């Protein structure tokens, strides 16, 4: 089914009748692991509607990444040049807009409740991006603001994917929305942990990159919370700075001292358990595996 998603998405672009747009699309279409589509097919049976839903969600996700890389001035994505690095910010923004527009034109043929939920999620993606930019301007110490941002920027689309798939299958959409929301929050926490614990090759970007970009993610929030006043001030001085090897080691040592990574993993696992509780009445072994794979991943 995953190959069928690629074919359907490309056909949406081909239907626009612009060869240059198709060529640009082919540059980005092979990226990603389609985790949201795998979630959709675990909930809904393979059908024309579920295939269309998965294609729409993947196009929305691709569009959000194009815009995200422009906003972050990112030159790489998954160990390759980012689209904006090769083709410029203007082309990246316009390709993102084209993907959003194509996605919405095909989303409209799905059940109305699914259309509404996914549309709200797309609005939340932009809200999340704005929150991320705003929080990166200063050293954010609010866990509440962090969770609001990652809900909007990451979890909302996973939540919508699960809800819409459940609607197609005739299940209670709210049960699966709660599953998707908690899964999405856990997924982003693991992403933030991997930024600290993984090497450059695994991440496709330098380790501790988030902190340099101004992002005070959950590991840094917990570290700051545990530090003494002197170390808090030192930590704030390192914020948004290109770290040398000593400074990077200091951050990692402090996180080890306070068992920050273990605490983040516990938080992610608790969210995973909440996700599973929401769908306990369904026969959903595949969804249990998705929780495990997303939390135990190294990418």
N, C-alpha and C positions, 0 to 999 in steps of 0.2 A: 504493500500500500504506500510505502514511503516514496518509491519511485513514481507511483501514480500521482502523488502530490506534486512532485517536481514537474511532471508533464502538464498537469492542469494549471499550475501557476504560470508556466511558460506560455501556455495557450492564451491565458488572459492577457499577457503582454503582447504576444503576436497579434492578437485581435485589434490592437491599437493601430496597426498598419505602419509602424515606424521602425525601419531596420536598425537605425542607430540606437533606439531605446532597447530593442531586443539584444543588441550587442553589449550594451552597458549592463543590462539585466543578467546576462550570462556570466558577467564578471563576479556577481555576488551570489548567484543562485545556489552554488555548491557549498556555501558556508553553513555551519550550524548542524546540530544533531537532532533537530526537530523533536525536542522533548515534549513540547505541548501537543504535537500531533500524536505522539505515542500515548499520551494521557487520554486524548479524545478517543482513540481506537480501543483503549482498555474499557472505556465507559459505554461507548456506542458501537453497535455492530457495523461492519463494513457495509457502506451503502453510498449511493450517489450524494446524499445530503451530508453524511459524516465526512466524506472525501472533500466536499466543497467547504465545509466548516474548517477542516484542518488546513486547507489551502489558504483560506481567508486569514486564519490566525497566523500562519507562517508569514504571509505577506505583511501583515500588521507588525509582527515582530521584526522582520527584516527592515521595514521602514523606520521603526523606532531606533534600531541600531545605527542606521545611516545618519539619522539626525543626532544621535548621542555622540557619535564619533566627531561630528563637526563641532558640537558644543564643547567637547573635551579636547579638541585639537589633537585627537588621537591619530598617530601615524601607522599603527599596527593593529591588527585584530587576528587572534588565533594564529600567531606566528607568520603572518603574511601582511603585506601592505594593506592598510585600510583603503576603502573605496575613495575617500576624499583625498588621501595621500597621492593616489594615482590619477584621479580625474578632477580634483578640485572641489572646494566646498559647494559651489553653485550647482554642479552636477549631482553631488550627493544629496543636497536638499531637494532638488527637483525629482530625483529618482525616488526619494522617500515619499514625496507628495504623490507621485504616480502610483506607487505601491499602495499607499493608503486609499487612493481614489478607486483603484481597481478592486481592492478588497471590499470596500463598502458597496460597490455596485453589485457584487455577487453575494454579499452578506444579506442584501435586501430580500433575497428569495427564500431565506430560511424562516422558521417560525418567529413571530413577532417578539415573543419574550426573550428569545435568544438574541435577536437583533438589538433589542434595547440594552440587554446586559453587556454584550460585547461593545456596543457603541459607548456606553458609560465607561467601560474599561479603557478605551482608547483616549477618552478625555482625561482619565486618571493618569495615563502614561505621560501626558504633557504636564499635568500638575506635578507629578513626581519629578520630572526633569527640572522644572522650575524650582521645586523645593531643594533638589540636590544642588543646583547652582547657588541658591541662596545660602544653604547650610555650609557650603564650601568656602564662603567668603570669610568666615570667622571660625574659631575653634568651638564647635558645637558640643555642649556637655549634656544635652537633653536626649535621654533614651526615647522619650515619647515622640520627639520630632524625628528621630532616626527611624522608628518603626512606621510612622506615618509616611515618610518618604519611600521606604522600601515596599510598603504596601502598594502605594500608587505606581511606583516605577517598575516593579517586578511582579508582585503577587497578584495585582488586579487582573492582568491578562491570563494568568494561570487559573485564577478563580473563574473568570468568564469562560475559559475553554472547558472547564469541568462542568459548569452550569449548563452551557449550551449543548454539550454532548449528552448530558442527562436528559434535557428536554427532548432531544431527538429520540432518545430511547424510551421515553415515557416514565422516567424516574422523577423523584422529587428534586427539582433543581437546587433548592436551598441547601439540601444535605451535601450535595456534591460541590456547591459553591464554597461551603465551609471547609470541606476537604481541600479544595484548590487553594483557598486563601492561606491556610496554614502550611500547606506544601510550599507555596510560593515564598512565604516568609522564611521558612527553613532553608529553602534553596538559596536565597540571597545571603543569609547568615553564613552558609557554607562557602559561598563565593568570597565573602569578606574574610573568612578565616584563611582560605587558600591564598589570598593576596599576601598574607603574612607567612604562611608555612611552606608554600610551594616555591620551586625554583623558576627562573626566567623562562626556560624552555617549556615547562609544563604550562605556565600561565599564558605564554605568548606576549608577555609584557614584563617589565622589571618587578621583582618582589618589592613589597611595601610601597607600591606605586600609588595606592589610594591616598595615603597620608601626604605624599608629595603633592597630589592634586587637591588637597584641602579636605578630603573626605575623612570624617571622624566616624569610622564604622564601629560595630559592636566590640571588637577586640580592643580598640583604643578607648572606647567609653568605659569598659570594665577596668582597663589598666589605669586610666585617669582616676577612676573612682577609688582604686586601691592605693594609689601613690600618696606619699607624704607631700606636704606643701612644696618643699624644695624641688622634688621630682616633678610635680605638676607643672611648675614654672618652666623647668627644663624641657619638658614634653611640649609645652606650648611654643617654646622657641624653635623647636624642630618642625613644627607644623608648616606645611607648604614649602619645605626646603628639600633640596637634593641632598640626600643623606650620604655621608661617607661611611666606610666600613665600621668604624667605631660607633657612630651614632645608630646605625642599623642594629649592630650587636647589642647596644644598650637597650633599645626598645624590645628586642627579642628576649633578652635576659630578664627584663622586668616582667614581661608577659609570662615567662616561665616561672618566675618567683611567685607570682600571684595566681598561677594556674588559669590564666585568662582563656586560653584555647579550650581547655577542658570545660570551663564554664559556658563558653559559646556553644560547644558541641552539645552540652546538656540542654541548653535552650532550644537548639535545633531539633533535638530528639523529642523534647516535650511537645514542640509544635507538630512534629510528625505523629505523635500519639494522639494529639487533639484531632488531627486530620482523619486518622483511622477511626476514632470514636464517632465522628460525624456520619460515617458510612457503615457502621458496625452491623446494621440489619441487612446489608446487601452481601452477596457472595462476591467478594472483591479481592481475591488473592493477587491478581495482577496489580492492583492499586497499592497493595502492601509492598510489592516488589519495587514499585516506582519510588515510594518513600525511602526504602533502603538504598536504592541505587543513587538517588539524589543526595542523600546525606553522606554516604560512604564514598562518593566519587573523589577523584583527584584532578579534575579538570574544571 
